[in-house]
């Protein structure tokens, strides 16, 4: 189990071939596997982040199977809504948004592991 944060250059994730060329060696170097969770934080094109969301997520299939009802797409939507909105990123800065989102996600995963009764709500 591992949480990896990838910050690709602007526009890389919107082009499938460019994304594949970028992500394949990066994921290999980071030892990303089916137990990994990758948080992608694409930097805005300008100093002001106006539209969209900073984050997207790629959960490994084994990670999804293990935490099937506790770490769901809604968990990732909560992280995006709390830390990745343009208002939050512009107010706090991109680096702070990424750090806080990664900490929250990691804390929630540890809590799921430590407490079987925990519902999986993002901290």
Phi, psi and omega in degrees: 000127178209146174253123179240141177245126180239130179241084182287159174298155182303135175089349183294318185284347180277344178249116187304313182293317178297319178298317180298316179296323180284311191284327184303306179291327179294313180296325178295314179297328181273359181057043177288131178223192184288352175263002185265157171236122180253124174257119180260127178239099181273123181295144176293158181290333182231182179293332180257123179269115190251320189227154174087207182217145183292329191250150163217162187227145174233098177273138176292153184296323179290325176296315179298318180295320182292320183249038190312314184255004182245329178241089188248180177299333178290329175298316180291324177296323178295318177299314180299317182291327183277320189243342189252008181285154180305319180299314181294315181295318180292324181284315187263338184097151182298314182300315180295318179300316180295313181298313181295320179295315180296318178298316180296316180295315179297316179298321179293319179295316177298321180294320177299318180293320185280330187231098182301337180275352181294135186285343181096006177299137181292133182281000000 
